[in-house]
Amino acid sequence: MTEHNHRMVTLHNGQVVGSWSEEWRIECEAMHVLDLPKHRRIGYLDDAEKERGKAPVDKLKAIITAIHNKRRQPDALP
């Protein structure tokens, strides 16, 4: 059996989760989508909604918005 090096990570909202968790996977996806150019971001989210449905993508969009707002705060790290 392969042993993985899991660690604890902090989400944008301050929640601490394991690096193997679904919450962290969604957070990473949200950061990736946010870093895409706007036209690619829209296409990515449209494709994701076709594949996964509206509810999961709405959750992803909410996290993208929260991360974006947090990045815009004056005390946010670059």
GIQUIMO-V893010 format. One record per helix or strand of 2 or more residues. SS is the DSSP state (a for helix, b for strand). FROM is the first residue (numbers start at 0). TO is the last residue. If there is no record, write none. Layout:
{{SS:FROM:TO} {SS:FROM:TO}}
//
This chain:
{{b:7:9} {b:15:17} {a:21:34} {a:37:51} {a:53:71}}
//
